[in-house]
Amino acid sequence: MVETIQEIKKKLQAAGIEQLPELFSAYEQDTRSGVTQEVLRAKKRLDNYRKELERTETLKAYEKQYASYAYICGIDEAGRGPLAGPVVAGAVILPKNCDILYINDSKKLSEKKREELYDIIMEKAEAVGIGYSTPERIDEINILQATYEAMREAISKLSIAPDLLLNDAVTIPQVDIRQVPIIKGDAKSISIGAASIVAKVTRDRLMCEYDSIFPEYGFCSNKGYGAQTHIDALKKYGPCPIHRRSFITHFV
C-alpha cells in the first residue's frame, strides 16, 4: 500500500537526524510534489544541523588551544546595565568534547532557547557556580567592582576547582587562577557562552520573582532595564528596595 504524503511528512518530521539519509533514499524517487517538498524540508533540517555542528566546533577553539588544562571554566555575567536588581555571574566547567549544540551569546538566543539550554547545561556540565552582587553593593563599590565580586563568588561555588578561566572581556582581580580575557567571548567560546546562558536565565527568573513583590515596575518583562514603562513607574511610584540608587539619579 502506497504511503500518503501526510504519512511521509509525519515520518520525516519524527525522524532523528541519523535516520534522515536512509529516508531520503526511500522517498527521493517518489515523484509526487508534496513528497518532494517534504524531502527538501528534511534535507534543509539536516543541512542546518550540520552547519550548527561546524559552528559549535569553532566555538571550541579556545578550549582546544588550552586542552592541556584539566578543568577550563567559562565566566560571564548578566545585569550590568539595569536600573534594578542584582548583577549575576555564571561560572561553568563543561566536559571535554562537549556535545551541546546551539550555545551562543545569551543575548542572541530567544528566551525559550535559553531556558532549554540552561537545563541541558545544568545536566551536562562538570560544575556550575553562580554568584550575586546586590543593588546595595553595586551602589557601594560601583558596578564593575560588584561584577568582579559576583564572579569571584561564582568561582568559589564550583564543586571542581578550575585551573584555567576563560573570561568575557575582563581580568578578575584577586583571583590566583590563570585567566584568558576574550573580547565578545560569549560568542567565541562554548564555555563562556554556557556561563552567559546560566547567568542570564538565573537573573531573569529572579527578576520575575521580584515582579510578584513589586508589580508596579514590570520587572518580569523589562528585567530591570530602562524600558519606558519602567521609567514611568519609577517616576510615579519612586524607587523600590531593589533599585540601584546610583543608576536612577536622572529619574528620581
C-alpha positions in Angstrom: 0.0 0.0 0.0 1.4 3.4 -1.0 2.0 5.8 1.9 0.1 9.1 1.8 2.0 12.4 1.6 0.8 13.2 5.1 2.2 9.8 6.5 5.6 10.5 4.8 5.6 14.1 6.2 5.0 12.8 9.7 7.7 10.1 9.3 10.3 12.7 8.1 9.4 15.2 10.9 9.6 12.5 13.6 12.9 11.0 12.3 16.1 11.6 14.2 19.0 13.3 12.3 20.8 10.0 11.9 17.7 8.4 10.3 17.2 11.0 7.6 19.7 9.8 4.9 18.0 6.4 4.8 14.6 8.0 4.5 15.9 10.2 1.7 16.9 7.1 -0.2 13.4 5.7 0.3 11.5 8.7 -0.9 13.7 10.5 -3.4 12.2 8.5 -6.3 8.6 9.5 -5.3 7.5 12.0 -8.0 4.6 13.5 -6.0 5.3 17.2 -5.5 4.2 17.0 -1.9 6.7 14.3 -1.1 9.4 16.2 -3.0 8.7 19.3 -0.8 8.8 17.3 2.4 12.1 15.7 1.4 13.6 19.1 0.7 12.4 20.4 4.1 14.0 17.4 5.8 17.2 18.0 3.8 17.3 21.6 4.9 16.9 20.4 8.5 19.9 18.1 8.1 21.9 20.8 6.4 21.2 23.3 9.3 22.2 20.6 11.8 25.5 20.1 10.0 26.1 23.8 9.9 25.4 24.0 13.7 27.9 21.2 14.3 30.5 23.2 12.4 29.7 26.4 14.3 29.9 24.6 17.6 33.3 23.2 16.7 34.5 26.8 16.0 33.2 27.7 19.5 35.7 25.2 21.0 38.8 26.9 19.6 40.0 28.3 22.9 39.1 25.1 24.7 41.2 23.1 22.2 44.0 25.7 22.4 44.2 25.2 26.2 43.3 21.5 26.2 46.3 20.7 28.4 44.4 22.2 31.3 42.2 19.7 33.1 39.3 22.0 34.0 38.6 25.0 31.9 35.9 27.4 33.3 33.9 29.9 31.4 32.9 33.1 33.2 30.3 35.7 32.3 27.8 38.0 33.9 24.2 39.3 33.3 22.8 42.5 34.5 25.5 45.2 34.5 23.2 47.7 32.8 19.8 47.6 34.5 18.3 50.1 36.9 17.2 47.5 39.3 18.2 44.0 40.6 21.5 42.3 41.2 24.3 41.5 38.8 24.6 37.8 38.4 27.8 35.9 37.4 27.9 32.3 36.0 30.9 30.0 36.1 30.7 26.8 34.0 33.1 23.9 33.5 31.9 21.8 30.5 33.1 18.3 29.9 35.9 17.8 27.3 34.5 17.4 23.8 31.2 18.9 25.0 28.4 18.0 22.5 25.8 20.7 23.4 24.6 22.5 20.3 23.2 26.0 19.9 25.2 27.6 22.7 25.8 31.3 21.9 25.9 34.7 23.5 22.7 34.6 25.6 21.5 37.9 24.0 21.4 36.3 20.6 19.1 33.5 21.8 15.3 33.5 22.3 14.1 33.2 25.9 12.7 29.8 25.1 16.0 28.6 23.7 17.9 30.0 26.7 15.6 28.1 29.0 16.1 24.8 27.1 19.9 25.2 27.0 20.0 26.2 30.7 18.5 22.8 31.6 20.9 20.9 29.3 23.9 22.8 30.6 22.9 22.2 34.2 22.6 18.5 33.4 25.8 18.0 31.4 28.3 20.4 33.0 31.0 19.1 35.2 30.4 22.0 37.6 28.4 25.2 37.7 28.8 28.2 40.1 26.6 31.2 40.4 27.5 34.5 42.2 25.4 37.6 43.0 26.1 41.2 43.9 23.1 43.1 45.4 21.9 46.6 44.3 23.2 47.9 47.7 26.6 46.5 47.0 26.6 47.9 43.4 25.8 51.4 44.9 28.5 51.0 47.5 31.5 49.9 45.3 30.3 50.5 41.7 29.1 48.1 39.1 32.5 46.9 37.8 33.8 46.0 41.3 30.4 44.4 42.2 30.6 42.3 39.0 34.1 41.2 40.0 32.8 40.2 43.4 30.0 38.2 41.8 32.4 36.4 39.5 34.7 35.5 42.4 31.7 34.1 44.3 30.7 32.1 41.2 34.2 30.6 41.0 34.1 29.8 44.7 30.8 27.9 44.3 32.2 25.5 41.8 32.4 21.9 43.1 35.6 21.4 41.0 38.5 23.8 41.2 39.3 25.1 37.7 42.9 25.5 36.5 42.0 28.0 33.7 39.4 30.7 33.4 38.1 32.0 30.1 36.5 35.3 30.8 34.2 37.5 28.7 36.5 40.6 28.2 37.6 41.2 31.8 40.5 40.1 34.0 39.1 39.4 37.5 41.2 40.9 40.4 42.2 38.8 43.4 42.0 35.5 41.6 45.1 33.3 41.5 43.9 31.0 38.7 45.3 31.8 35.2 42.8 33.9 33.2 42.3 34.4 29.5 40.1 37.5 28.8 38.4 37.2 25.4 36.6 40.2 23.8 33.0 39.1 22.9 33.9 35.8 24.5 30.3 34.7 24.9 30.1 34.3 21.1 33.6 32.9 20.7 33.9 30.3 23.5 31.5 27.5 24.3 32.4 27.7 28.0 31.8 31.4 28.2 28.6 31.1 26.1 27.3 28.5 28.6 28.2 30.8 31.5 26.4 33.6 29.7 23.2 31.5 29.5 23.3 30.3 33.1 23.8 33.9 34.4 21.1 35.3 32.1 18.4 32.7 32.9 19.2 32.8 36.6 18.8 36.6 36.7 15.7 36.7 34.5 14.0 34.2 36.8 14.9 36.2 39.8 13.6 39.4 38.3 10.3 37.6 37.6 10.1 36.7 41.3 10.7 40.3 42.2 7.9 41.2 39.9 5.4 39.4 42.1 6.7 41.5 45.1 6.9 44.9 43.3 4.4 44.5 40.4 4.3 48.3 39.6 7.6 48.2 37.7 7.0 45.3 35.2 10.2 43.6 36.2 9.3 40.3 34.6 9.1 41.9 31.2 11.8 44.5 31.4 14.2 42.6 33.8 15.1 45.9 35.5 16.4 47.6 32.3 15.4 51.1 31.5 12.3 50.5 29.4 10.0 53.5 29.1 7.2 51.8 31.2 9.8 51.1 33.9 11.0 54.7 33.9 7.4 55.9 34.0 6.6 53.7 37.0 9.8 54.8 38.7 8.8 58.5 38.4 5.3 57.7 39.6 6.0 55.4 42.5 9.6 56.2 43.3 12.3 53.5 43.8 11.7 50.1 45.4 14.2 48.3 47.6 15.9 46.6 44.6 16.6 49.8 42.6 20.2 50.8 42.2 20.2 54.3 43.6 23.4 55.3 41.7 21.7 54.3 38.4 18.4 56.3 38.8 19.5 59.8 39.6 18.2 61.1 36.3 14.7 59.8 37.0 14.1 60.5 40.7 
